[in-house]
Amino acid sequence: MKKYLVFIISFVMIFMAFQIVSGLILTASYTPDFSSIGGNLSQDVAFGTSSIPLLSTLLIATLAYFFSQRKVRTSKNK
């Protein structure tokens, strides 16, 4: 269980760091296209949505951990 907790905590930390760094890079490299506005300035703000939420990612990471542990156990038994 200790290995699992270490794996999940490190996975979440790496995942969050990746999200923050990629957000910073995308924000820094964004160049708005003012030519397509055509004088119609709206005050609405639109945010993108996450295609894979954190809970789904944690579930996938948990499954990957248990499958890898099962594979290690079966290879040690041979």
N, C-alpha and C positions, 0 to 999 in steps of 0.2 A: 504494500500500500504506500510505503514511503517513496518508492521509485515512481509510482503513479503521480503522487502529489508534486514531486520535483519536476516530472515531465510536464504536467498540466500548468504549473506556475511558470515554468520557463517558456512554455509554448505561448501562454497568454502575454507574457512580457515581450516576447519577440514579435508576436502578432500586433500588439498595440504600438510598438516602436515602428514596425513596418507601416502601419496605417498613418502614424504621425509624419514620418519622413516622406512617404509618398504624397500625403496631403500638402506638405510644405513645398515639395518639388512641383506638384501640379499648380499650386497657387502662385508660386514664383514665376513659372513659365507661361501662365495664362495671359493672353493678349486679347482684349475685347475687340470686337468688330463693330465700330461705331457707324460704318457706312450702311449697314443693314437696318439701322434704327429708323432712319428717315424722318426725324423730328418727333417721333412718337415715344416719349420717355415715360416709362411706367415705373411705379414705385414698388411693384411686386418683386419679391425675391424668391427664386426657385433653387432648392437644394436637391442634389442627387440622392438617390437611395442606395443602400448597400445591397448588393446582389446576394451576398452570403452573410447573414447576421452572425454575431459572435457566438450565440448559443449553438447554432448549427455547426460552426467551425469547431467548437469545443466537443460536440458529439462526434464529429469526424475524427478529431485528434484522439479522443478516448478509444474509438474503435480501432484506429491505427495502432495505438499503444498496445491494446490487448491482442490484436492479431500478431504484432511483432513479438510480443512475449510468448505467445503460443508457438510461433515459428521457432523461437530460440529454444523453447523447451523440447520440441519434437526433434530438432537437430542435435541437441545434447544427448537425447536418449538413443540415438542411432550409433 
